[in-house]
Amino acid sequence: MYNNISTALLPRSSSAAASFGRRRLLSGTPFSNSPSNLGKKNRNCLFRRPGFKSMASISTEAEEKQKPWLLVGLGNPGKRYSGTRHNVGFEFVDFIAESEGISMSTVSFKSVFGKGFIGDVPVMLAKPQTFMNVSGESVGSLVSYYKIPLKQVLVMFDDMDLPFAKLRLLPKGGHGGHNGMRSIISHFKGSQDFPRLRIGIGRPPGKMDPASFVLRPFNKDERQELDFTLQNGLEAVRILVQDNFNKSATFVNTPKSLGTTL
């Protein structure tokens, strides 16, 4: 599956930043655009609200809760791939960013990158710009630098083995033939213990080559259904980071239709 997609090196130019959505970040949050300017101590407190003071007695559990979630969408950079099935991971990250008011204005560790909050939970959004098949180069570096627990790394990507516009949230698992996931697992030193949200794109019709199928755009009806799916996916992500995996998985697995009101 997806074996013929390009593995070209990182392009010189980055994607344009996603527009601000309905909520703005709190002013004064100490976000830095350059990881090279961050000391080891600062890496663990990037997302603290203004005025927050650390306490010597803070528990390990509380420290863990303050670590950000890394939400990664997989895709290929460039206009050629924009709006295609293989890029629904990118599209979903942009949808989250716009909905939560998170600016994707930074290029960091070979990814278009943004920092913000979902509710009171700090999150980082990333769209690796390495091309799909070597996504792990970017994701592995982000996880290593920011010391993010793998259980707080959610990877969102297209899946031909799911019916179109269906979602499946899993706590861990293999790559399933997806080269982007294969690369990420490799850069996680073989660990598969991180959550992933699979976005169904359906199977290619007839005898169409899968590599050609994933680069096809969506038609009008598919676009309407996919937009509804992304809205449900956004709610699932909100539940995941603010509550827990099981509650989010229950939401994802509950049948919904276009007439469902969230």
Residue pairs with C-beta under 8 A, 6 or more apart in sequence:
1 160
1 161
1 176
1 177
1 178
1 179
1 210
2 86
2 132
2 133
2 177
2 178
2 179
2 180
2 210
2 211
2 214
3 179
3 211
4 209
4 211
5 76
5 86
5 131
5 132
5 133
5 179
5 211
5 214
5 215
6 76
6 131
6 132
6 133
7 131
7 132
7 133
7 134
8 131
9 130
9 131
10 110
10 129
10 130
10 131
11 77
11 78
11 129
14 77
14 107
14 112
14 129
15 77
15 90
15 104
15 112
15 127
15 129
17 103
17 104
17 105
17 112
17 114
18 93
18 94
18 97
18 98
18 102
18 103
18 104
18 114
19 98
20 98
20 101
20 103
21 97
21 98
21 99
21 100
21 101
21 102
22 99
22 101
23 100
23 101
24 101
25 31
25 101
25 102
25 103
25 116
25 117
26 49
26 50
26 117
28 50
29 47
29 49
29 50
30 42
30 45
30 46
30 48
30 50
31 46
31 115
32 38
32 42
32 46
33 105
33 106
33 108
35 108
35 109
35 145
38 46
43 145
43 146
43 147
44 63
44 66
44 67
44 147
45 54
45 66
46 68
46 115
46 122
46 146
47 66
47 68
47 115
47 117
47 122
48 66
49 120
64 149
66 122
67 122
67 147
67 148
67 149
67 152
68 115
68 121
68 122
68 123
68 124
68 146
68 148
68 152
69 118
69 121
69 122
69 123
69 124
69 148
69 152
69 153
69 154
69 240
69 241
70 123
70 124
70 126
70 139
70 142
70 143
70 146
70 148
70 152
70 153
70 154
71 93
71 96
71 123
71 124
71 125
71 126
71 154
71 156
71 237
72 89
72 93
72 125
72 126
72 127
72 128
72 135
72 139
72 142
72 153
72 154
72 155
72 156
72 184
73 88
73 89
73 90
73 91
73 92
73 93
73 94
73 125
73 126
73 127
73 156
73 157
74 89
74 90
74 128
74 132
74 135
74 155
74 156
74 157
74 158
74 180
74 181
75 81
75 86
75 87
75 88
75 89
75 90
75 91
75 127
75 128
75 132
76 86
76 87
76 131
76 132
77 127
77 129
77 131
80 215
81 87
81 215
83 91
83 217
83 218
84 214
84 215
84 216
84 217
85 158
85 201
85 213
85 214
85 215
85 216
85 217
85 218
86 132
86 158
86 201
86 214
86 215
87 158
88 156
88 157
88 158
88 199
88 201
88 226
89 127
89 155
89 156
89 157
89 158
89 180
89 199
90 127
91 230
92 156
92 197
92 199
92 230
92 233
93 104
93 125
93 126
93 127
93 156
94 104
94 127
95 230
95 233
95 234
96 102
96 118
96 125
96 234
96 237
97 103
97 104
97 114
97 116
97 125
99 234
100 116
100 117
100 118
100 123
101 116
102 114
102 115
102 116
102 117
102 123
102 125
103 114
103 116
104 112
104 113
104 114
104 125
104 127
105 114
106 112
106 113
106 114
106 115
107 113
107 129
108 142
109 126
109 138
109 141
109 142
109 145
110 128
110 129
110 130
110 137
110 138
110 141
111 126
111 127
111 128
111 129
111 130
111 138
111 139
111 142
112 126
112 127
112 129
113 124
113 125
113 126
113 127
113 142
114 124
114 125
114 126
115 122
115 123
115 124
115 125
116 122
116 123
116 125
117 123
118 237
118 238
118 241
118 242
119 238
119 241
119 242
120 242
121 241
121 242
123 241
124 142
124 146
124 148
126 138
126 139
126 142
128 135
128 137
128 138
128 139
129 138
130 137
130 138
132 179
132 180
133 179
133 180
133 182
133 183
134 183
135 180
135 181
135 183
135 184
136 183
136 184
136 185
136 186
136 187
136 188
137 183
137 187
139 153
139 155
139 184
139 187
140 184
140 187
140 188
142 148
143 150
143 153
143 188
150 188
150 191
150 193
150 194
151 193
151 194
151 195
153 194
153 195
154 194
154 195
154 196
154 197
154 237
154 240
155 181
155 184
155 194
155 195
155 196
155 197
156 196
156 197
156 199
156 233
157 178
157 180
157 181
157 196
157 197
157 198
157 199
158 178
158 198
158 199
158 200
158 201
158 214
159 168
159 176
159 178
159 198
159 199
159 200
159 201
160 200
160 201
160 202
160 203
160 204
160 210
160 213
160 214
161 176
161 200
161 203
162 168
162 198
162 199
162 200
162 201
162 202
163 200
163 202
164 200
164 201
164 202
164 222
164 225
164 226
165 199
165 200
165 222
165 225
165 226
165 228
165 229
166 199
166 200
166 229
167 197
167 198
167 199
167 200
167 229
167 232
167 233
167 236
167 252
168 197
168 198
168 200
168 252
169 195
169 196
169 197
169 198
169 236
169 240
169 245
169 248
169 249
169 252
169 253
170 195
170 196
170 198
171 193
171 195
171 245
171 249
172 192
172 193
172 194
172 195
172 196
173 192
173 196
174 181
174 185
174 192
175 181
175 182
175 184
175 185
181 196
185 191
185 192
188 194
195 240
195 245
197 233
197 236
197 237
197 252
199 229
199 233
201 214
203 213
204 210
204 212
204 213
205 213
218 226
224 258
225 258
228 258
231 262
232 251
232 252
232 256
232 262
235 251
235 262
236 248
236 251
236 252
237 248
239 247
239 248
239 251
240 247
240 248
